[in-house]
Amino acid sequence: MISLNPSQSSSSSQSSSSYKKSKSKKPKSATTVLRSIQLPNKEKVSKDSTTIKTKFSPSQKILSLLNTADEKKLKQRLACIGPKRAQQIVKYRDKNGSYSSIDELTQLEGIGSKWVKSFIESNQDV
């Protein structure tokens, strides 16, 4: 058992001083902790920033649009999407919920894996 009485021998004194040192450290603030975190596919948080800036891959951006955009926005933002295709995408999403991957587009009538691959390549600059 370690005693914190300073009048004890030097070895006990060393133990108590190291205890005091570790106890006296200030806890890190949430901001300090967040600044040091590195997430995959994301930039490191800058010290003067209060927001996290993200960099999403083209596939993540496409998937986000598939899950959130209305027909008009799909036609405007994505290559290879016309009025009929946009309508199919929104109808499928409304019936089945969010797309879990771009490959799920193959569930739509007239869309195969070759089309999906071409679609992804055509939308690399989204």
C-alpha positions as CSV (number, residue, x, y, z in Angstrom):
1,M,0.0,0.0,0.0
2,I,1.3,3.4,-0.9
3,S,1.0,6.2,1.6
4,L,0.8,9.8,0.5
5,N,2.5,11.1,3.6
6,P,5.6,13.2,2.6
7,S,7.4,12.3,5.8
8,Q,8.1,8.7,4.8
9,S,11.3,7.4,3.2
10,S,12.6,8.6,-0.2
11,S,11.3,5.6,-2.1
12,S,7.8,6.2,-0.8
13,S,8.3,9.9,-1.5
14,Q,9.1,9.1,-5.1
15,S,6.0,7.0,-5.4
16,S,3.8,9.7,-4.0
17,S,5.4,12.4,-6.2
18,S,4.8,10.4,-9.3
19,Y,1.2,9.9,-8.1
20,K,0.8,13.6,-7.7
21,K,2.3,14.3,-11.2
22,S,0.0,11.9,-12.9
23,K,-3.0,13.2,-10.9
24,S,-2.2,16.9,-11.7
25,K,-2.4,16.5,-15.5
26,K,-5.4,18.4,-16.9
27,P,-7.8,16.3,-18.9
28,K,-7.8,16.9,-22.6
29,S,-10.7,19.0,-23.9
30,A,-13.0,17.5,-26.5
31,T,-11.6,20.0,-29.1
32,T,-8.0,18.8,-28.4
33,V,-9.1,15.2,-28.8
34,L,-11.0,15.9,-32.0
35,R,-8.0,17.7,-33.5
36,S,-5.8,14.7,-33.1
37,I,-8.2,12.1,-34.6
38,Q,-7.5,10.9,-38.1
39,L,-10.4,9.2,-39.9
40,P,-10.2,7.2,-43.1
41,N,-11.1,9.2,-46.2
42,K,-11.2,12.4,-44.2
43,E,-8.8,15.2,-43.7
44,K,-7.1,15.8,-40.3
45,V,-8.9,18.5,-38.4
46,S,-6.8,21.7,-38.4
47,K,-6.0,23.4,-35.1
48,D,-7.8,26.6,-36.0
49,S,-10.9,24.9,-37.4
50,T,-14.1,24.1,-35.6
51,T,-15.6,22.0,-38.3
52,I,-14.4,18.7,-39.9
53,K,-13.9,19.0,-43.6
54,T,-14.5,15.7,-45.5
55,K,-13.3,14.4,-48.8
56,F,-15.6,11.8,-50.2
57,S,-14.8,9.5,-53.0
58,P,-16.8,9.8,-56.2
59,S,-18.6,6.5,-55.4
60,Q,-19.6,7.9,-52.0
61,K,-20.9,11.1,-53.7
62,I,-22.9,9.1,-56.3
63,L,-24.4,6.9,-53.6
64,S,-25.3,10.0,-51.6
65,L,-27.1,11.5,-54.6
66,L,-28.9,8.2,-55.4
67,N,-30.2,8.2,-51.8
68,T,-31.2,11.9,-51.4
69,A,-31.8,13.6,-54.8
70,D,-35.1,14.0,-56.5
71,E,-35.6,13.1,-60.2
72,K,-34.6,16.6,-61.4
73,K,-31.4,16.7,-59.4
74,L,-30.4,13.2,-60.5
75,K,-30.8,14.2,-64.2
76,Q,-28.8,17.4,-63.6
77,R,-25.9,16.0,-61.6
78,L,-25.3,12.5,-62.9
79,A,-24.2,11.5,-66.4
80,C,-26.2,8.6,-68.0
81,I,-29.3,9.5,-66.1
82,G,-32.3,10.6,-68.1
83,P,-35.9,11.2,-67.1
84,K,-36.9,7.5,-67.2
85,R,-33.8,6.3,-65.3
86,A,-34.2,9.0,-62.7
87,Q,-37.9,8.0,-62.2
88,Q,-36.8,4.3,-61.7
89,I,-34.1,5.2,-59.2
90,V,-36.5,7.3,-57.0
91,K,-39.3,4.7,-57.3
92,Y,-37.0,1.9,-56.2
93,R,-35.7,4.0,-53.3
94,D,-39.2,4.9,-52.1
95,K,-40.2,1.2,-52.2
96,N,-37.0,-0.4,-50.8
97,G,-35.3,2.2,-48.8
98,S,-31.8,3.7,-49.3
99,Y,-29.3,2.1,-51.7
100,S,-26.6,0.3,-49.8
101,S,-24.3,0.4,-52.8
102,I,-24.2,1.6,-56.4
103,D,-24.3,-2.0,-57.6
104,E,-27.9,-2.2,-56.3
105,L,-28.9,-0.3,-59.4
106,T,-28.7,-3.7,-61.2
107,Q,-32.1,-4.4,-59.5
108,L,-33.7,-1.8,-61.8
109,E,-35.1,-3.0,-65.1
110,G,-32.6,-2.6,-68.0
111,I,-29.6,-2.0,-65.9
112,G,-26.7,-4.6,-65.7
113,S,-23.3,-4.7,-64.2
114,K,-21.7,-3.3,-67.4
115,W,-23.9,-0.2,-67.3
116,V,-23.2,0.3,-63.6
117,K,-19.4,0.2,-64.3
118,S,-19.8,2.7,-67.2
119,F,-22.0,4.9,-65.0
120,I,-19.4,5.0,-62.2
121,E,-16.6,5.8,-64.7
122,S,-18.7,8.6,-66.3
123,N,-19.4,10.2,-62.9
124,Q,-15.9,10.4,-61.5
125,D,-16.0,14.2,-61.3
126,V,-19.3,14.5,-59.4
